[in-house]
Amino acid sequence: MAEKVIVRFPPSPTGYLHIGGARTAIFNWLFAQKTGGKFILRIEDTDVERSSEESVRGIIESLKWLGITWDEGPYFQSQFTKEHVAAARKLLKTGHAYECFCTKEELDRKREEARKKKAALQYDGACRNLTPEEVAEKEAAGMQYTIRLKVPRGEGFVSFEDIVYGIIEKKYQDIEDFVIVRSNGQPLYVLSNAVDDIRDGITHVIRGQDGLANTPKQILIYKALGAPVPKFAHMSLTLDPKKAKISKRTHGESVAVHFYKEHGFLPWAFVNYLALLGWSTPDSREIFSKEELIEAFSLKGISRVNCIFNVRKDDPKFFTDPKAISINANYIRNLPVEELEPYVREQLEKAGIWDPDYAREKRDWFLRTIDLIRSRYHVTTDFATLGRCYFSDDYSTDPKPLKKNILKHEGLKEWFHILADRLEDVEEFTLEETERVIREMAEEFGFKAGILINGIRTAVTGQPKGPGLFDVLIAVGQHRVVQRLRKAVKFFG
């Protein structure tokens, strides 16, 4: 019987969840879902100075927004410090580690000497073979010490097969006896992470390629503690267009998950997009439902080539990767309108133009209007900006179509008044009736249909383009259309 897959996502709560971390979480979650395994959320909060409760909340909220659920946790690494220290003590007892009494000044001096000789900057093992009596004497003298793992010596090497990068080998002679516990008694990440993985029974470590350098050291710890070594899959890195690694410090909130939530991305659309960064299927599909993505996901589909995330701040509309915008627009167009509704409502509420009573009484109208206008929108904030005229009378008129479609045609000044009166008298404000009234007036006044349609659209919506005019008039409603046509006369001064 095959072992049950257990994976983990261990974010550090030193800021928000950025897209690189979210991508790691998504790949781990997808693998657990695909294999029927377990997904553990572990908060690695041992960096006391930089960790914060606010960051923890932000990470959890972002994961929940993405729809990433966990089977266990969140656990906090700081809760298991005693276990980490106990593991180090066990390694001392079994001879796999030793106390190092070298001071910082001594180590700095040795490194400087190595630089001058152009030699390897590795710890020279000065304390590796201290006798128990020598160790006891130094401890009795109150000398501080770190704990170092005793790396095997000789011609051997650490070898493992990474699921993405293949066979990786690291010679023992290229790995120094590395510190696992600081002189203040604080375990280092390389130890804590391995001990936590052993305790949680992690079978697969799926993480960024930048973790590859630590892997041989962690494998040495697994083996020294007599624990099975998990399988590793190191994901290609997420880089910006200048080939720099995505980071909170360099790119700010433009790479934060909550940034995309606030700017109108749908959660699953964003998951869909992030999953495609450095991963693909043989048929190069790009749009997946949740079930389809889980079914299609495979660690073998992860690319070795670093992926590019286009951080673009120059254009307020397309502020990020065009593919992200395109995928999000696809979901806005095709999501069942009832599922899209709460995201639209959220944006209208943020914009201060949500009328709960009106929407509740006319929910059918609200859903029809969303369905009518969504085909041209890319993000849900468009409903509160480009679509503002459908939900509020407080909207602006684009000056270019105003000049081209209205002010350029002096005859529209009188025509708008008359049309408003006639539409007000229509008993049933339907597509057929509005079209009949407008076409009859066009023929009566000798206007070209295009001039009239463009003029009415700009007067009623403030925009040059949109869905079919008669559909727009029905969506805006008889009373509002009449008011706006009369108000448009003021454009002529």
Secondary structure, DSSP 8 states (H G I E B T S, - for coil): -----EEEE----SS--BHHHHHHHHHHHHHHHHHT-EEEEEE----TTT--HHHHHHHHHHHHHHT---SEEEEEGGGGHHHHHHHHHHHHHTTSEEEE---HHHHHHHHHHHHHHT-------TTTT--HHHHHHHHHTT---EEEE----SS-EEEEEETTTEEEEEEGGGS---EEE-TTS-B-HHHHHHHHHHHHT--EEEEEGGGGGGHHHHHHHHHHTT----EEEEE--EE-TTS-B--HHHHGGGGBHHHHHHTT--HHHHHHHHHTTTB--TT------HHHHHHH--GGGB-SS-EE-----S-SSS-S-HHHHHHHHHHHHHS-HHHHHHHHHHHHHHTT---HHHHHHTHHHHHHHHHHHGGG-SSTTHHHHTTHHHH-S-----HHHIIIIIIT-TTHHHHHHHHHHHHHH-SS--HHHHHHHHHHHHHHHT--HHHHHHHHHHHHHS-S--S-HHHHHHHH-HHHHHHHHHHHGGGG-
